[in-house]
């Protein structure tokens, strides 16, 4: 009887460990699936972002691959500043080709230009 109970506990613990999602940080370019499949990165039109049928994706340069973003835990207004920009980072849990975003960090501010104000 003890062996059966211990076996059931071990199975339950290993199943819980498999279901526990690993939280990682992904950084890349925020765009839509329409634009990434056509290589329209900075030329991606705002209407693609506003179209509810288009899925948001994060193109990760290091992996040269993209992930669909489930941003249901975030406000869409938070993501506005990062659309069609590089350096956007998310704290996510991975599930295949979909990332479930739990935290969003906007892109870094643009670098200062040497010639700014000279013209």
ZAMAR-401143 format. One line per 10 residues: their letters; for each residue x, y, z of C-alpha. Coordinates in steps of 0.001 Angstrom, whole numbers, always signed. Example, Ala and Ser with C-alpha at 12.3 -4.5 7.8 and 13.67 -1.06 7.14 Angstrom:
AS	+12300,-4500,+7800 | +13670,-1060,+7140
//
This chain:
XXXXXXXXXX	+0,+0,+0 | +2831,+2389,+856 | +4505,+1678,-2482 | +1322,+2562,-4384 | +906,+5825,-2479 | +4569,+6762,-2972 | +4331,+5919,-6664 | +1220,+8090,-7052 | +2920,+10972,-5251 | +6009,+10637,-7469
XXXXXXXXXX	+3838,+10625,-10601 | +1935,+13695,-9395 | +5160,+15585,-8654 | +6694,+14761,-12042 | +3465,+15745,-13833 | +3437,+19060,-11975 | +7071,+19640,-12916 | +6284,+19044,-16589 | +3337,+21448,-16478 | +5297,+24158,-14668
XXXXXXXXXX	+6110,+26759,-17284 | +9579,+28218,-17427 | +9658,+32010,-17459 | +12229,+33494,-19841 | +12969,+36887,-21353 | +12703,+37289,-25132 | +13893,+40376,-26983 | +13351,+41261,-30604 | +11238,+43104,-33133 | +7490,+43549,-32504
XXXXXXXXXX	+5337,+43264,-35616 | +2451,+41234,-37068 | +2525,+37813,-38708 | +1505,+39390,-42043 | +4539,+41677,-42020 | +7100,+39178,-40759 | +6134,+36607,-43393 | +6671,+39247,-46111 | +9842,+40759,-44559 | +8101,+44110,-43955
XXXXXXXXXX	+9807,+44975,-40721 | +10129,+48748,-40393 | +7795,+49208,-43373 | +4913,+47427,-41654 | +1865,+49657,-41848 | -35,+50666,-38745 | -3270,+49297,-40206 | -1823,+45773,-39845 | -1325,+46392,-36136 | -4848,+47737,-35727
XXXXXXXXXX	-6468,+44883,-37679 | -7909,+42465,-35077 | -7402,+39540,-37481 | -3632,+40025,-37495 | -1628,+38247,-34810 | +1210,+40026,-33031 | +4589,+38358,-33310 | +8026,+38884,-31824 | +10899,+38264,-34226 | +13931,+37181,-32183
XXXXXXXXXX	+17139,+38050,-34046 | +19358,+35605,-32149 | +17148,+32679,-33117 | +16139,+34069,-36548 | +12616,+32919,-35810 | +9367,+34465,-34649 | +6854,+33675,-31923 | +3155,+34461,-31766 | +2362,+36661,-28771 | -499,+36006,-26397
XXXXXXXXXX	-741,+39428,-24775 | -4066,+38845,-23055 | -2460,+39759,-19702 | -1271,+43120,-21089 | -3105,+46205,-22283 | -2810,+46762,-26038 | -2094,+50444,-25359 | +1126,+49358,-23597 | +2360,+47737,-26796 | +1690,+50774,-29028
XXXXXXXXXX	+5110,+52376,-28564 | +6923,+49166,-29451 | +5148,+48311,-32714 | +7522,+48072,-35700 | +10486,+48754,-33412 | +13467,+46695,-32374 | +14664,+46104,-28841 | +11249,+45208,-27433 | +11454,+42656,-24641 | +8871,+40442,-22999
XXXXXXXXXX	+8991,+38226,-19942 | +7199,+35149,-21199 | +6326,+31526,-20743 | +6882,+29420,-23849 | +4364,+27032,-25331 | +5595,+25883,-28742 | +5464,+28804,-31208 | +3331,+30894,-28839 | +4681,+33004,-26022 | +2431,+34075,-23187
XXXXXXXXXX	+3571,+37561,-22246 | +3486,+38423,-18565 | +5615,+41590,-18647 | +6489,+44071,-21390 | +9493,+46401,-21634 | +9392,+48998,-24384 | +12212,+49659,-26800 | +15179,+51722,-25662 | +15095,+55427,-26519 | +16730,+56430,-29798
XXXXXXXXX	+20439,+57194,-29628 | +21452,+60829,-29659 | +22445,+62097,-33055 | +25668,+64047,-33532 | +24132,+66382,-36115 | +20952,+67120,-34194 | +20330,+70847,-34240 | +23201,+71598,-36630 | +21031,+72051,-39706
//
